[in-house]
Amino acid sequence: MLMQDWKQVRKAISEAEHILLLPHIHADGDALGSAFGLAYFLCGQGKTVNIFSEELPPGNLSFLYRSDRLPEGVQFSVWQPDAESELPEHDLAIAVDTSDEKRMGNRKELFYRAKGQIRIDHHISDATFAPITVCSTGWAAAAEGIWELIQTYEDYRRAPYLKEIAECIYAGILTDTGCFAYASVTAETHAIAAELIRIAGNMAWQYSELYENQRKSEVALKAAAYQKIEYYGEGRVAFLQITREEMEAVGATDDDLESFAPFLRCIEEVSVGIFVKPGKTAREFRISLRSDNHCDVAAVASQFGGGGHKRAAGLLYKEENGAPFSEFKKILIGEILKWMG
């Protein structure tokens, strides 16, 4: 992005006092890292910031959102319908890492109630839900975009909370690039990571927080789940579904499911992994898709109201809006096999 691409964003920020930040539903490390990195920066600029998550984020990301870490000017909350009346009127709402207004979930009204709206994102999308949008698919993570914005301020290296900002941005990049393993990673991604490490120091502790704290319930769930992986298309597609009952049998929570989708793509000869986990009701199914270069899973997901990246995407399927999931499963696998040829 060039400086002029950020002019409208900076003008809107300069004119705002109370700012609302919204990561996408089922917020991941990039959505949260982007939101909190920006929140620290805005707080240092004298702004009051509210971050609203649709649900409590995974526990392995708690180092980003713990209340004892946040400065006085930043408040993080999980969205509750009755909390809206207690909020101040926001001068500006910023959606981060959000490709579509549906990805704001129940908080969409909060976004539009603000006097101004901005979207900062890196997904392939033609969404126009915010009058000010800065989006680049060249960013390996939305956090790269947030860091680019911060860098447009000449004195950014003297910003309050610079160490915390760097830690948040690094977490966003680390998680959304598969620890710098995905094809989206560029030389610029590594250059940004190097600068962040120079600012905040060694970041190895983040890998430990994120990936080396598997609960025993997660291990137990994997032991049972790996026996039921299904293969389609001569072994090129791996499918795994975990039910709420299976989770309850070993005391597992949603936090224990984070590593399943990436694992499926690591199986030999598998080009696409499909991981299905329970939604909020018995008739909702959250589907994660992972791919190599043989299938654009973002394009597949978009056919069913989802989205994401070419190599990592997701969607929510509700039985009340269509066929039983068993039927939709066949349709989804069929679409993936069409893409693979």
Wavefront OBJ file of the C-alpha trace (Angstrom):
o trace
v 0.000 0.000 0.000
v 1.074 3.570 -0.629
v 0.753 6.386 1.862
v -2.313 7.763 0.080
v -4.130 4.466 0.664
v -3.920 5.110 4.394
v -4.808 8.825 4.329
v -8.534 8.274 4.832
v -7.877 5.775 7.634
v -5.550 8.154 9.451
v -7.966 11.068 9.034
v -10.850 9.025 10.460
v -8.689 7.914 13.388
v -7.506 11.445 14.125
v -11.103 12.684 14.295
v -12.311 9.847 16.570
v -12.173 9.587 20.348
v -14.062 6.343 21.065
v -13.098 3.525 18.675
v -14.632 0.066 18.313
v -12.526 -2.833 16.972
v -14.164 -6.011 15.696
v -12.240 -9.179 14.804
v -14.181 -11.714 12.735
v -16.329 -14.439 14.301
v -14.389 -17.408 15.669
v -11.458 -15.039 15.982
v -8.055 -16.574 15.292
v -4.548 -15.363 16.016
v -4.464 -12.956 13.085
v -7.828 -11.362 13.855
v -6.934 -10.938 17.536
v -3.312 -9.985 16.959
v -4.430 -7.330 14.471
v -7.123 -5.990 16.776
v -4.982 -5.824 19.900
v -1.916 -4.519 18.079
v -4.029 -1.694 16.672
v -5.716 -1.165 20.043
v -2.404 -0.606 21.834
v -1.365 1.875 19.156
v -4.656 3.765 19.283
v -4.525 3.854 23.069
v -1.074 5.400 22.816
v -2.635 8.053 20.591
v -5.034 8.953 23.394
v -8.050 7.016 22.077
v -10.490 4.947 24.113
v -10.802 1.508 22.526
v -13.389 -1.263 22.876
v -12.659 -4.677 21.355
v -15.659 -6.952 21.033
v -15.242 -10.644 20.196
v -18.227 -12.730 19.138
v -17.200 -15.494 21.544
v -14.396 -16.195 24.009
v -11.259 -16.816 21.923
v -9.157 -19.990 22.260
v -7.213 -20.282 25.494
v -3.853 -20.549 23.748
v -4.351 -16.949 22.597
v -5.058 -15.626 26.080
v -1.671 -13.904 26.170
v -3.221 -11.403 23.755
v -6.436 -10.641 25.619
v -5.765 -11.155 29.338
v -7.191 -8.187 31.259
v -4.067 -7.855 33.425
v -2.067 -7.112 30.271
v -4.258 -4.399 28.769
v -3.772 -0.665 29.402
v -6.548 1.351 30.983
v -7.719 2.777 27.674
v -8.387 -0.636 26.102
v -11.307 -2.836 27.084
v -11.901 -6.346 25.742
v -15.295 -8.027 26.033
v -17.166 -10.998 24.643
v -20.313 -9.760 22.958
v -23.550 -9.923 24.947
v -26.852 -8.483 23.652
v -27.558 -6.633 26.901
v -24.112 -5.005 26.902
v -24.824 -2.771 23.897
v -26.795 -0.211 25.909
v -23.840 0.248 28.283
v -21.369 1.115 25.536
v -20.352 4.664 24.717
v -21.265 5.981 21.302
v -18.384 5.060 19.049
v -16.975 7.631 16.679
v -15.376 4.942 14.535
v -15.675 1.175 14.066
v -12.867 -0.841 12.454
v -13.366 -4.419 11.259
v -10.067 -6.288 11.020
v -9.352 -9.473 9.062
v -13.016 -9.514 8.006
v -13.921 -10.337 4.412
v -17.697 -9.963 4.647
v -20.177 -8.274 6.962
v -21.599 -11.693 7.847
v -18.240 -12.439 9.463
v -19.119 -9.882 12.152
v -21.974 -12.087 13.342
v -24.238 -10.561 15.976
v -22.003 -7.494 16.305
v -22.913 -6.141 12.879
v -25.338 -3.595 14.326
v -22.595 -2.292 16.626
v -20.388 -1.736 13.589
v -23.013 0.286 11.736
v -24.071 2.262 14.809
v -20.671 3.968 14.890
v -20.359 7.315 13.129
v -17.749 5.921 10.709
v -16.633 2.480 9.491
v -13.326 1.063 8.238
v -12.312 -2.394 7.016
v -8.683 -3.565 7.018
v -8.261 -7.013 5.505
v -6.218 -9.351 3.311
v -8.853 -11.755 1.963
v -10.017 -12.104 -1.626
v -13.343 -10.287 -1.482
v -15.431 -7.703 -3.293
v -17.103 -6.661 -0.034
v -18.086 -2.999 0.187
v -19.655 -2.962 3.646
v -17.312 -0.229 4.909
v -16.982 3.177 3.212
v -13.238 3.125 3.919
v -11.515 -0.130 2.971
v -7.828 -0.994 2.771
v -7.326 -4.560 1.592
v -4.320 -6.317 0.101
v -4.119 -10.005 -0.732
v -0.360 -9.471 -0.817
v -0.281 -9.380 2.975
v 0.356 -12.822 4.440
v -1.785 -11.742 7.402
v -4.028 -8.814 8.215
v -1.504 -8.028 10.929
v 0.960 -7.068 8.177
v -1.523 -4.404 7.116
v -1.918 -3.099 10.651
v 1.857 -2.824 10.956
v 1.993 -1.014 7.624
v -0.574 1.484 8.908
v 1.404 2.053 12.101
v 4.566 2.608 10.086
v 2.966 5.507 8.215
v 3.297 7.526 11.433
v 6.747 9.111 11.353
v 7.308 8.707 15.088
v 5.917 5.159 15.348
v 9.132 3.857 16.900
v 8.492 6.150 19.864
v 4.881 4.991 20.246
v 3.737 3.989 23.737
v 3.300 0.225 24.144
v 5.557 -0.454 21.144
v 6.750 -3.765 22.604
v 3.170 -4.963 23.141
v 2.212 -3.819 19.639
v 5.097 -5.803 18.162
v 4.129 -8.928 20.119
v 0.530 -8.748 18.891
v 1.490 -8.175 15.259
v 3.995 -11.023 15.390
v 1.339 -13.381 16.824
v -1.005 -12.469 13.972
v 1.616 -13.220 11.349
v 2.921 -16.363 13.061
v -0.508 -17.999 13.286
v -1.842 -17.008 9.861
v 1.234 -18.203 8.010
v 1.506 -21.624 9.643
v 4.655 -20.452 11.421
v 5.962 -18.875 8.192
v 5.396 -22.098 6.207
v 2.605 -21.070 3.813
v 3.038 -19.881 0.238
v 1.630 -16.472 1.233
v 4.869 -15.688 3.095
v 7.094 -13.214 1.266
v 10.474 -11.616 1.845
v 8.566 -8.628 3.230
v 6.820 -10.907 5.745
v 10.194 -12.034 7.059
v 11.475 -8.459 7.078
v 8.518 -7.364 9.196
v 9.018 -10.307 11.576
v 12.691 -9.380 11.941
v 11.795 -5.791 12.820
v 9.209 -6.960 15.353
v 11.798 -9.205 17.017
v 14.262 -6.325 17.158
v 11.604 -4.309 18.960
v 10.173 -6.911 21.344
v 12.986 -9.424 21.702
v 12.929 -13.175 21.201
v 9.442 -14.425 20.307
v 10.015 -18.163 20.802
v 7.724 -18.047 23.834
v 4.773 -17.434 21.496
v 5.285 -20.742 19.698
v 5.299 -22.475 23.075
v 2.102 -20.693 24.179
v 0.358 -21.486 20.919
v 1.480 -24.989 20.029
v 3.172 -26.712 22.947
v 0.364 -26.674 25.493
v -1.910 -29.456 24.260
v -4.327 -30.537 26.908
v -4.711 -34.228 27.716
v -8.327 -34.014 26.516
v -7.056 -32.904 23.079
v -4.657 -35.845 22.934
v -7.457 -38.240 23.908
v -9.747 -36.793 21.258
v -7.063 -37.134 18.589
v -6.429 -40.759 19.537
v -10.074 -41.559 18.804
v -10.525 -39.194 15.870
v -7.591 -40.330 13.762
v -9.158 -43.785 13.507
v -12.172 -42.373 11.661
v -10.561 -40.231 8.962
v -12.228 -40.876 5.587
v -10.518 -40.569 2.202
v -12.032 -39.618 -1.150
v -10.783 -39.047 -4.682
v -8.147 -41.789 -4.546
v -6.856 -40.496 -1.242
v -6.471 -36.874 -2.325
v -9.205 -35.615 0.028
v -9.225 -36.371 3.767
v -12.431 -35.868 5.764
v -12.848 -35.824 9.533
v -15.908 -34.931 11.584
v -15.913 -34.526 15.355
v -19.236 -34.554 17.197
v -20.182 -32.836 20.433
v -20.752 -36.249 21.993
v -17.221 -37.350 21.161
v -15.869 -34.180 22.715
v -17.903 -34.604 25.875
v -16.723 -38.213 26.251
v -13.147 -37.031 26.843
v -13.929 -33.631 28.367
v -12.723 -31.740 25.285
v -13.640 -28.142 24.469
v -13.523 -26.091 21.271
v -9.996 -25.043 22.252
v -8.914 -28.647 21.722
v -9.896 -28.598 18.043
v -7.532 -25.947 16.700
v -4.870 -28.325 15.356
v -7.130 -30.814 13.559
v -7.647 -28.992 10.241
v -3.941 -28.355 9.510
v -3.080 -31.939 10.401
v -5.310 -33.446 7.697
v -3.366 -31.669 4.967
v -0.127 -33.169 6.298
v -1.154 -36.738 5.441
v 0.737 -38.186 2.477
v -0.963 -37.786 -0.921
v -3.717 -35.595 0.611
v -4.277 -32.320 -1.245
v -7.387 -31.127 0.617
v -8.374 -31.639 4.230
v -11.966 -31.145 5.398
v -12.507 -30.836 9.131
v -16.019 -30.550 10.562
v -16.742 -29.560 14.146
v -19.983 -28.816 16.002
v -21.617 -25.413 15.756
v -23.695 -23.637 18.377
v -26.653 -25.977 17.834
v -27.001 -29.633 16.916
v -27.901 -28.601 13.354
v -24.941 -26.299 12.772
v -21.598 -27.484 11.425
v -18.397 -25.453 11.246
v -16.220 -26.589 8.345
v -12.518 -25.845 7.908
v -10.826 -26.463 4.557
v -7.071 -26.739 3.979
v -5.430 -27.217 0.598
v -2.194 -27.377 -1.330
v -2.021 -25.770 -4.780
v -4.506 -28.192 -6.385
v -7.694 -26.561 -5.094
v -8.831 -23.007 -4.335
v -10.768 -23.715 -1.144
v -11.774 -20.054 -0.788
v -13.654 -20.348 -4.081
v -15.295 -23.573 -2.913
v -16.275 -22.079 0.455
v -17.683 -18.943 -1.190
v -20.216 -21.076 -3.074
v -21.752 -21.929 0.297
v -21.507 -18.548 2.028
v -18.009 -19.003 3.430
v -14.652 -17.585 2.486
v -11.001 -17.260 3.350
v -7.815 -17.862 1.403
v -6.944 -20.131 -1.528
v -5.209 -22.562 0.816
v -7.257 -22.089 4.010
v -10.961 -21.307 4.174
v -14.101 -22.103 6.118
v -17.867 -22.012 6.181
v -20.834 -22.586 8.450
v -23.526 -25.028 7.342
v -26.998 -24.948 8.916
v -29.281 -27.901 8.251
v -32.408 -25.791 8.725
v -31.439 -23.859 5.588
v -30.976 -26.914 3.376
v -30.392 -30.631 3.178
v -29.194 -32.857 6.048
v -25.467 -32.535 6.603
v -24.852 -36.032 5.245
v -26.180 -34.824 1.884
v -24.276 -31.546 2.000
v -21.083 -33.477 2.733
v -21.430 -35.266 -0.630
v -22.022 -31.963 -2.428
v -19.013 -30.322 -0.780
v -16.647 -33.198 -1.550
v -17.978 -33.279 -5.110
v -17.203 -29.571 -5.598
v -13.690 -30.054 -4.252
v -13.043 -32.989 -6.579
v -14.268 -30.889 -9.520
v -11.697 -28.247 -8.687
v -8.957 -30.830 -8.456
v -9.845 -32.245 -11.876
l 1 2 3 4 5 6 7 8 9 10 11 12 13 14 15 16 17 18 19 20 21 22 23 24 25 26 27 28 29 30 31 32 33 34 35 36 37 38 39 40 41 42 43 44 45 46 47 48 49 50 51 52 53 54 55 56 57 58 59 60 61 62 63 64 65 66 67 68 69 70 71 72 73 74 75 76 77 78 79 80 81 82 83 84 85 86 87 88 89 90 91 92 93 94 95 96 97 98 99 100 101 102 103 104 105 106 107 108 109 110 111 112 113 114 115 116 117 118 119 120 121 122 123 124 125 126 127 128 129 130 131 132 133 134 135 136 137 138 139 140 141 142 143 144 145 146 147 148 149 150 151 152 153 154 155 156 157 158 159 160 161 162 163 164 165 166 167 168 169 170 171 172 173 174 175 176 177 178 179 180 181 182 183 184 185 186 187 188 189 190 191 192 193 194 195 196 197 198 199 200 201 202 203 204 205 206 207 208 209 210 211 212 213 214 215 216 217 218 219 220 221 222 223 224 225 226 227 228 229 230 231 232 233 234 235 236 237 238 239 240 241 242 243 244 245 246 247 248 249 250 251 252 253 254 255 256 257 258 259 260 261 262 263 264 265 266 267 268 269 270 271 272 273 274 275 276 277 278 279 280 281 282 283 284 285 286 287 288 289 290 291 292 293 294 295 296 297 298 299 300 301 302 303 304 305 306 307 308 309 310 311 312 313 314 315 316 317 318 319 320 321 322 323 324 325 326 327 328 329 330 331 332 333 334 335 336 337 338 339 340 341
